[in-house]
Amino acid sequence: MLPPAADGLLATETRGDNAPAQSVSELSMSLKRTVEDAFGHVRVRGEISGFKRHGSGHCYFTLKDDRACMDAVIWKGCANMLRFRPEDGIEVVATGKLTTYPGRSKYQIVVDRLELAGQGALMALLDKRRRALAAEGLFDPDRKQLLPFLPKLIGVITSPTGAVIRDILHRLADRCPTHVVVWPVAVQGEGAAAQVAAAVRGFNAPNFSGSQRPDLLIVARGGGSIEDLWAFNEEEVVRAVADSAIPTISAVGHETDTTLCDFAADVRAPTPTAAAELAVPVRNDLLAQLRELEHRAGRCAARKIERAGEQLETTARRLPAQEALLAPQRQRFDDMSERLPRALGACLGHARADLGQAAGALRPSLLDAGLRRSRERLGAVRLVPALVTRRIEDGRRALDGLWRLAAQLHPDKPLEKGYARVEDREGKTLTSADAARTAGKLRLAFADGKVDAAVGGLERSRRPAYMPPKAEQPKLF
């Protein structure tokens, strides 16, 4: 028995009590089962707030209206199947089931499917995305590229089974037959945006598997509702088209349809057929233009030749006649031919007179006198042997002195007194300790030979000792 003072302080259970105490976990799980059984399938309309995609792939956000809010979660498997990217402020209809989160005593809806709440919400999302991408500069005119005049290869990104590709090929064949590479993609439904973006990046890849990279891209799709064209409003498609290094034409929908892909592309075409017309010129028009240019070039050349002939005739008429040009030269030639014999005769007479005058001065007696004077000078010259001998002795003594001086200055002379000369292995003389330490391997030259050495030790030389040659006395003849 408990003391009376303890009555009311401790929890007790009496017989017949129909409310036994439960643990917090038991009550939370009971509440969870009740909520899930009662609200196993619900559709909730509200505005997305605080959307966050976790690294695990799960998405967490809040659905709210003007009076209440509710936590929501989309598991990774369902999040990957969403046809649009959820953003804050977008009104949606979420389909799923209610459950509780015992860890925080909160209830939440597990979303299996998320849809936009009508055309108004879809247009609001489109306008918000357009303004955000425009703020980044993806739609700036400065980013636009000029289309090539006559592309050799055109890449088309569209469905391979629709009428769009047939219209494009037919129009290209009519205007100017061009090589076309088709990248087949889904143009609506789940995964369409990822396929279109991958195709644009694939054509721009450096390792494109085709024979050559296209000179022009056409992103095309037929008309449809805004839901059908939504893949071309996805951000990944818009960024891929804006980043394309290849000029791109967007031909999505009919003339009244507009997608964000149209703003990002370099050129927007109202229809796929119009895109083909923008891509290439008309071949027949080009041929006609070439023929016209050829005709104009021929006329210009003929006119040039005609005018040159006229100028030649005018110039020729202004030139003097041939007889008038050559008459002075002919007259001068006749005059010179008449004067030449007389001039030659006069020159020959002058030469004979000069020769006669010079011949009179040449007499044999003059030559004999000059010869006699030369003999007298030669006889006056006498060679004294003593003078020659003395000059030779003086030269020999001077040469001996030079040889003795050379022997004293020979670089090997100090070696006879016990000195040694330090050289490197190539024979260069070293004059400082730093040079010896730098060389490392040395050679010491003594009077009787050379010894190999190294800084810190000696090495026995394998080469024969070098003996300086003896100085030879010059021979006099």
Secondary structure, DSSP 8 states (H G I E B T S, - for coil): ---GGGTTTS----TT-S-----HHHHHHHHHHHHHHHTSSEEEEEEEEEEEE-TTS-EEEEEE-SS-EEEEEE-HHHHTT-SS---TT-EEEEEEEEEEETTTTEEEEEEEEEEESHHHHHHHHHHHHHHHHHHTTTT-GGG-----SS-SEEEEEE-TTSHHHHHHHHHHHHH---EEEEEE---SSTTHHHHHHHHHHHHH-TT-SSSS--SEEEEEE----TTTTGGGGSHHHHHHHHT-SS-EEEEESSTT---HHHHHSSEE-SSHHHHHHHHS--HHHHHHHHHHHHHHHHHHHHHHHHHHHHHHHHHHHHS--HHHHHHHHHHHHHHHHHHHHHHHHHHHHHHHHHHHHHHHH--HHHHHHHHHHHHHHHHH----HHHHHHHHHHHHHHHHHHHHHHHHT-TTTGGGGT--EEEETTS-B--SHHHHHHH-EEEEEETTEEEEEETTEE----S--------------
